[in-house]
Amino acid sequence: MLKVSVIVPFFNCPFISHALDSLLNQTYNDIEIIVINDGSTQYKEKIIPYLDKIIYTEKENGGTASALNVGIKLATGDYICWLSSDDIYYPQKIALQVEFMIINNALFSHTNYYAINAKGNIITPPIGFHPSSKLEVLKQMSKGNIINGCSTMINKNVFTSVGFFDETLLYTHDYDLWARIIQKFDLHYLSEPLLLSRIHENMGTKKYASFIKEENKIVINRHKNTLTQLITEYMAKENL
């Protein structure tokens, strides 16, 4: 059985127990749960009941990218997943995605998901980007991020090839990494919703929307030339 390491960055999040419960309730057995406390000053007591079931480490506050990188370097799994401390996996998420990765010989995949509110109620239909081709992935990713990071599963060897999350990007480190990955590897899409992504007033995407907008521009410009070249090459190859 292939081992899956799930990295859970934690910073002052009251929903952490819901995230950890969802990991402990997975139908897949060979899972390594790695919680990285990124300098939290609140809600640390919620982690105490789980300490004998997880790998737990504390660090100075450095942002989500730095916490994820610490977790990835600690991970011993064949596949890497990321679960935000306010989100929830469906019980079959890892089992179905591992099977999907094996069947499709995939190194990088993402799934559908539902958005939930602070109370845990589903507030959207299934959300997900279903690319019709590699060309569509390249085009869409040249404009902005289309992937929910907590829906992803990544073969650990991918990080050896493309590097880790850019810790200078506080909010769009995920978009930057996905942009690097798709330049070398295919993005595979599992259409089943397997994640509950929580929307609440204290989430970073709400509190720092203006900063995120500016960082998005940085990432778009960073990868613009390479993605444009790949799009041109793909269209020539396919006679489009």
Order of alpha helices (4+ residues) and beta strands (2+ residues): beta-alpha-beta-beta-alpha-beta-beta-alpha-beta-alpha-beta-alpha-alpha-beta-alpha-alpha
